Amino acid sequence: MAKMLAVIPPDNRFMQWNIKSVNFIKNFCMFRGTYPMRKLCRYIVGPISLAIAVIQGFALYTQAVLPDHYYVAAGELLTIHSTVPITPHPSNDSLPQEAYNSPGNSYNVNLKLPGGVNVKQVQVQVVDREMVIPGGNPFGIKMFTEGVIVVGMSDIASGGVSQNPAKAAGIKVGDIITSINGKAMKSNEDVGEVVSSSGGRAVNVELERAGMQMTCAIQPVKSDDGVYRAGIWVRDSSAGIGTMTYYNPTTNVFAGLGHAICDVDTGNIMPLHSGEIVDVKITGVNKGKSGAPGELKGNFLGHKTGDLLINSPVGIFGIGTTPPQHAEPVPLALRYEVTEGPATIWCTLDDGVTRNFAIQIENVSIGDKNPTKNMVIHVVDSELLAKCGGIVQGMSGSPIIQNDKLVGAVTHVFVNDPTRGYGIFVENMDKMSKNIES
């Protein structure tokens, strides 16, 4: 359990010292020397005051965006990659070496800017270096939701009058209907059966909206075709193609996509009831271009390779039965090890071979605000550019390798520039996979 950490404001002593320095220079210029000297001093005071303001502003900004907690591999020290150097200083200079070398230990460090300006105190937790098998292989996804998702509304024509019973009852697009009249709703057919057999009597609906449980009553109406209807469209399942990020050979846990499976109409994360991954064959590629993202096209082969257990904002996770055959285990990198510079992504195109392609990591976010957009990547591999135009749909989850470590996964493509996209830190995905392992 992470400890609650006190946030240390920028070092007031440093600021006060600089303010005193500026005042000294101003006083010196006022009472010493000629008019030209005072004019020269004004040119000095201005830049110094501006520099102090910039340092204070950057310290406050950095304090807000940096995480309060870091994981560091046993035997290594925390490093912060930033345009302006930020250096960690142990809050206790007498820490024994075992504090850095023993997994399970934790200690505090003070992050400082040049000149000794304190930014904040963070907690560092020492962990074992995990070994995982990078993916890059495509897989088919079949999932059924926990309840049914309301994806649309339609008025019912009844006796020359248009009505919408669901809307009148307060139902909204994006709601998840879990039961009607006490019966669990697991499919579109379940909803249709209960409503059509209602005989026009009100049905009691239990639903979830934005994580909150709610109830309401819908009064079905008989449509002109003689069937009782509620005026809603619902969805109970989803299917698609993604890319595996990694497989843990010790726990049999797999991770993929790097982002959630969301409903195409509502944009909401689909609540998972059950699901599986199956073999898939990539049959072609629609090349991406500005304003029109491309995609991998493929066919499900039907052979089940794993059970899907979690659909989360940082990816999908489950238990696999067949690990990738094309790779050896590599170390799983932590966020502090990811740097701007060359890297590769692993993915599979229509030749069926999983290969690595050259990219450039152009930006690494030092913040912790968005769990899936931690780095900006740029495809520079001529073969991948010629074949796909860059990143295409279906590549989500493609592992990113840097310095022989798995550092992240591809998550999104820039619509107006398919050569660029976002990547997620694999550390964020690994945290979620621990829920399955435990």
GICORZI-V206011 format. One line per field, one symbol per residue. ss: DSSP state (2 for helix, 1 for strand, 0 for the rest). A space follows every 50 residues. Layout:
BEGIN
ss->???
END
This chain:
BEGIN
ss->00000000000222222222222222222220002222222222222222 22222222222222210011111000000100000111110000000222 20000111111110001111111111100011110001111111111111 11100111001110222200000001111100110002222222220000 01111111100111111110110000011001111111111111111100 00111100000100000010011111111111111100100100111111 11111111111100111111000000001111002220001111111100 00011111111111001000000011111002222222000010000011 11001111111111001111111112222222222220
END
